[in-house]
Amino acid sequence: MTLSNGRPYLAIPGPSVMPDSVLRAMMRPAPNIYEGELHNLANGLVPDLKYVAGTEHFVAIYIGNGHAVWEAALCNVASRGDKVLVPVNGRFGHGWADMAQGLHLDVEMLEHGMEAAVDPARIEAALRADTEHKIRAVTLCHVDTSTGIRNDVPAIRRAMDASGHPALLMVDCIASLGCDEMKMDEWGVDVIVAASQKGLMTPPGLGFVWFNDKADAARNTADLASRYWDWRPRATPDFFHQYWGGTAPTHHLYALRAALDLIRAEGLDHIWARHSQLAKMIWTAIETWGQKGEMRLNMADAAHRSHAVTSVHLGHNDADRLRHWCEHEAGVTLGIGLGRTPDSAWFRIGHMGHINAHMVLGVIATIDAGLKALQIPHGDGAVEAATRLLSA
């Protein structure tokens, strides 16, 4: 017998749980794409997307995933042979570097391993060493989804400014946007990329690039900017179809509108605080379980932990056993140990977007039950510790 029948809970780091209002928004016939409500809806998305990123500058919308907007962002600022500096502390940092190499860019990687935040001093040193200013951009993951490490974007901006180097700061916020604090203009970020399926609570399929005037000036000489990836007609369209480079992603737009309405209603300050508190409940539970056995958080320093995803080491094969039990016996799906070796010793918990206390407590209690059922060594009292933090 299984107790997993019923509504499943997807506790992976994206796609995230979609609110009922988002699901309902898509349940409609195909709309008229030539005039009417869809046009008004699309125009209204732009100011709210700028609000989420903390910018008054530009946003371009693409029909694609996070990998698509990695490429879009690079194509609009770089030419073949340009150099990019890529500080890496997870699989997705490597992914953006690989995308740059595929575009025939010269990539200099600053490897930080899988358990350490990016060191701003290393970025400053690399930029100071580039006396000919060959580095066009620094491409950084705010949160690398594979490791759950949150990098200090303001500190990295300060280090770049101290170097006196003109490189652009380009930040991947795919895992963090709408979960962790991000203030593009205030923090001096030139380009942000994100996608629809995590903190924005919308099905996978939309990608976004926010960019400022400095980044747009780089577009003037970027020879990689193809007709499709060019962000200018998307950000400042003369007619509706330029937003998307063709046919509009109609039902995704209705879903995104509903999700942005929820974000506006709650307010970013409250959203960031909610994610912070719920993440601390998960960390507290993991630290309690870790008092016996092999369980531990990937990121030791809480100041550099994502509020959207947590990477956990459990022990060889035990992570896979636990994930299987949670999904098939209790209906909770945990994330795989993406990019980790061996991946069977790691799992991830997604806690992004449309989540609240009872959802997080359900995940914690299910993991606790799984550890007991599988006789995996662990400390006692994790559920109680998490509830005490909630009620404090």
ABEGO torsion letter per residue (X at the ends): XBAABEBBBBABBOBBBBBAAAAAAABBBBBBAABEAAAAAAAAAAAAAAAAAGBABBBBBBBEBAAAAAAAAAAAABBBGBBBBBBBAEAAAAAAAAAAAAAGBBBBBBBAEAABBBBAAAAAAAAAABAAGABABBBBBABBAAAGBBBBAAAAAAAAAAAGBABBBBBBAAAABGABBBBAAAAGBABBBBBAABAAGBBBGBBBBBBBAAAAAAAAABAABBAAABAAAAABBABAAAAAGEBBBAAAAAAAAAAAAAAAAAEAAAAAAAAAAAAAAAAAAAAAAAABEABBBABABAAABBAABBBBBAEBGAAAAAAAAAAAAAGBBBBBBBGBOBAAABBBBBBBEBBBAAAAAAAAAAAAAAAAAAGBBBBBGAAAAAAAAAAX
